[in-house]
Amino acid sequence: MTEVTTEVDGHVAVVEMHRPPTNFFDEALLGEIGQALFQVDENPEVRAVVLCAEGRHFCAGADLRNVDAHALRRVYRKAFALFSARKPIVAAVQGAAIGGGLGLALAADFRVATPKSRFSANFARLGFHQGFGLSVTLPAVVGQQKALELLYTGRAVSGDEAHRIGLVDRLVDDDPRPAALQFAHEIAGSAPMSLVAIRSTMRRSLNAQVHAALDQEAAAQTVLLDTKDMREGIDASIGKREPVFVGA
């Protein structure tokens, strides 16, 4: 692996992405994260995981400028490996978790952030459809109505608001990594076989729904890939201007 590292701190593994400053993901990066989590699952000394990223932002999602339908499905096959991990995961979210980056953060069990962190399911503002299982994970965390609002508007949510609506579990003033590590150590104080069994029970239904949703999301995204509105949404995002959609 070249862009994901794993360090073990007692009974906690720290899995870190290295694509600063935005940590855009693709099939290769998600594959490395999945491989790291598989190795952690095979390590009997590790009981919990911190998922984090180098740079200003946790993850700004996927780079959509050169994506195609086949690549989308491969990406989501790699994404499901994150949901298949057996040990509890705490995401340390600095900066932005945008689009698929929000999906990556929601693949974890918990999220630690700062007031300056921001979260956005910005797909509709790009003329696109949500992915990474967000159709399931976002309403599971914030409720159906709030999830619909965030998906329909694509608006950004600050760390403070994210904490109020349950999107973030713990809020700290500065770097979220030490707090995420402390949280993971709290979890790791529990019996390791109990943790694996509880996580399996509590996430079984979620994972089955995510598995089905990934295919549905990829199909919806494929339909929208070559639309004028998606091209406009991406151009507007790059140009930092308001998009002008035409419904085609």
C-alpha positions in Angstrom: 0.0 0.0 0.0 1.3 3.5 -0.9 -1.4 5.9 0.2 -2.8 4.4 3.3 -0.8 3.7 6.5 -1.7 1.7 9.6 -0.1 2.3 13.0 -1.1 0.4 16.2 -1.4 2.2 19.5 -2.1 -0.4 22.1 -5.5 -2.0 21.1 -6.3 0.7 18.6 -5.2 0.9 14.9 -4.9 4.3 13.2 -5.6 4.0 9.5 -4.7 7.1 7.7 -5.2 8.3 4.1 -2.4 10.2 2.4 -3.7 12.3 -0.5 -3.5 15.8 0.9 -4.9 18.4 0.9 -8.3 17.1 -0.1 -7.9 13.3 -0.1 -10.1 12.7 -3.2 -10.7 9.0 -3.4 -10.8 6.5 -6.3 -11.0 2.8 -6.7 -7.3 2.4 -5.7 -7.5 4.5 -2.5 -10.7 2.7 -1.3 -9.1 -0.6 -2.1 -6.1 0.3 0.1 -8.4 1.4 3.0 -10.4 -1.9 2.6 -7.1 -3.9 2.7 -5.9 -2.0 5.8 -9.2 -2.7 7.6 -9.0 -6.4 6.6 -5.5 -6.6 8.1 -6.8 -4.9 11.2 -9.6 -7.4 11.5 -6.9 -10.2 11.3 -4.9 -8.7 14.1 -6.1 -10.1 17.5 -4.5 -7.2 19.4 -6.6 -4.5 17.7 -10.1 -3.9 19.1 -11.0 -0.5 17.5 -9.9 1.7 14.6 -9.4 5.4 14.0 -9.9 6.4 10.4 -8.2 9.7 9.6 -6.6 11.7 6.8 -3.5 13.8 6.2 -4.0 17.4 5.1 -6.6 20.1 5.5 -9.6 18.0 4.8 -10.8 14.6 5.7 -12.1 13.8 2.2 -13.6 15.9 -0.6 -15.2 12.8 -2.2 -14.5 11.4 -5.7 -13.0 13.4 -8.6 -16.0 13.3 -11.0 -14.4 15.0 -13.9 -13.2 11.8 -15.6 -15.4 9.1 -14.1 -17.5 6.6 -16.1 -20.2 4.1 -15.3 -17.8 1.1 -15.1 -15.5 3.0 -12.8 -18.5 4.0 -10.5 -19.4 0.3 -10.0 -15.9 -0.7 -9.3 -15.5 2.2 -6.8 -18.7 1.1 -4.9 -17.6 -2.5 -4.8 -14.5 -1.3 -3.0 -16.6 1.0 -0.8 -18.6 -2.0 0.5 -15.5 -3.5 2.0 -15.4 -0.7 4.5 -18.9 -1.6 5.7 -17.8 -5.3 6.0 -15.1 -4.5 8.5 -15.6 -6.3 11.8 -14.2 -3.8 14.4 -15.6 -0.5 15.5 -14.4 2.6 13.6 -14.1 6.2 14.8 -13.6 8.8 12.0 -11.6 11.9 12.8 -13.0 14.5 10.5 -10.9 17.7 10.1 -11.9 20.2 7.4 -14.4 18.9 4.9 -16.3 15.7 4.4 -18.0 16.4 1.1 -20.1 14.1 -1.2 -18.5 10.7 -1.2 -16.3 11.9 1.6 -19.4 12.2 3.7 -20.2 8.7 2.7 -16.8 7.6 3.8 -17.2 9.3 7.2 -20.6 7.6 7.6 -19.2 4.2 6.9 -17.6 4.6 10.3 -19.5 3.9 13.6 -18.7 7.3 15.0 -17.4 10.7 13.9 -15.3 13.3 15.9 -15.0 16.8 14.4 -14.4 20.4 15.2 -16.7 23.5 14.8 -14.7 24.3 11.7 -15.4 20.9 10.1 -18.1 20.9 7.4 -20.2 18.2 5.9 -22.2 18.3 2.7 -24.1 15.8 0.6 -23.7 18.1 -2.4 -24.7 15.7 -5.2 -27.8 17.6 -6.3 -25.7 20.8 -6.6 -23.5 18.9 -9.0 -26.5 17.5 -11.1 -25.7 14.1 -9.7 -27.2 11.4 -7.4 -25.8 10.5 -4.0 -23.6 7.4 -3.6 -21.4 5.5 -1.1 -24.5 4.1 0.6 -25.7 7.6 1.7 -29.2 6.7 0.8 -29.1 4.4 3.8 -26.5 5.8 6.2 -27.5 9.4 6.2 -31.1 8.9 7.3 -29.9 6.2 9.7 -27.9 8.8 11.5 -29.9 12.1 11.2 -33.4 10.8 10.4 -35.3 10.7 7.1 -36.5 14.4 7.1 -33.1 15.9 7.8 -31.5 13.6 5.3 -33.9 14.7 2.6 -33.2 18.3 3.4 -29.5 17.8 3.2 -29.7 15.8 0.0 -32.2 18.1 -1.8 -30.4 21.3 -0.9 -26.8 20.0 -0.9 -26.0 22.7 1.7 -23.0 22.5 3.9 -23.3 21.8 7.6 -20.9 23.2 10.1 -19.4 21.0 12.8 -21.6 22.7 15.4 -24.8 21.9 13.5 -23.5 18.4 12.6 -23.2 17.8 16.3 -26.7 19.1 17.1 -28.3 16.9 14.5 -26.3 13.7 15.4 -24.1 13.6 12.4 -21.1 14.1 14.7 -20.8 12.2 17.9 -18.1 14.3 19.7 -17.1 17.9 19.0 -13.6 19.3 20.0 -12.1 22.7 19.7 -9.0 21.7 17.7 -7.5 18.7 16.0 -10.1 15.9 16.2 -7.5 13.1 16.0 -6.5 12.9 19.7 -10.1 12.9 20.7 -10.9 10.2 18.2 -8.0 8.2 19.5 -9.2 8.6 23.1 -12.7 7.6 22.0 -11.4 4.5 20.3 -9.4 3.5 23.4 -12.6 3.8 25.4 -14.2 1.3 23.1 -11.1 -0.9 23.1 -11.5 -1.2 26.9 -14.4 -3.5 26.3 -14.1 -7.3 25.7 -12.9 -7.8 22.1 -15.2 -10.7 21.2 -18.1 -8.8 22.6 -17.3 -5.8 20.4 -17.2 -7.9 17.3 -20.4 -9.6 18.1 -22.3 -6.5 19.1 -21.1 -4.7 15.9 -22.2 -7.6 13.8 -25.6 -7.6 15.3 -26.2 -3.9 15.3 -25.0 -3.3 11.7 -26.3 -6.5 10.0 -29.5 -4.8 8.7 -27.6 -1.6 7.8 -25.0 -3.5 5.8 -27.6 -5.4 3.9 -29.4 -2.2 3.0 -26.1 -0.5 2.0 -25.2 -3.4 -0.3 -28.5 -3.1 -2.1 -28.4 0.7 -2.2 -24.9 0.8 -3.7 -26.2 -0.8 -6.9 -29.3 1.4 -7.0 -27.2 4.5 -6.5 -24.7 3.5 -9.2 -27.6 2.9 -11.6 -29.0 6.4 -10.9 -25.6 8.0 -11.2 -25.0 6.3 -14.5 -28.2 7.9 -16.0 -27.0 11.3 -14.9 -23.4 11.1 -15.9 -23.6 12.6 -19.4 -26.3 15.2 -18.7 -25.9 18.9 -19.3 -26.8 19.6 -15.7 -24.0 17.4 -14.4 -21.5 19.1 -16.6 -22.8 22.5 -15.5 -22.8 21.5 -11.8 -19.1 20.4 -12.0 -18.1 23.5 -14.0 -19.9 25.7 -11.5 -18.2 23.9 -8.5 -14.8 24.3 -10.1 -15.5 27.9 -10.9 -16.9 28.6 -7.4 -20.2 30.0 -8.8 -23.9 29.2 -8.6 -24.9 26.5 -11.1 -27.6 27.2 -13.7 -29.5 24.0 -14.3 -31.8 23.4 -17.3 -33.3 19.9 -16.6 -31.4 18.1 -19.4 
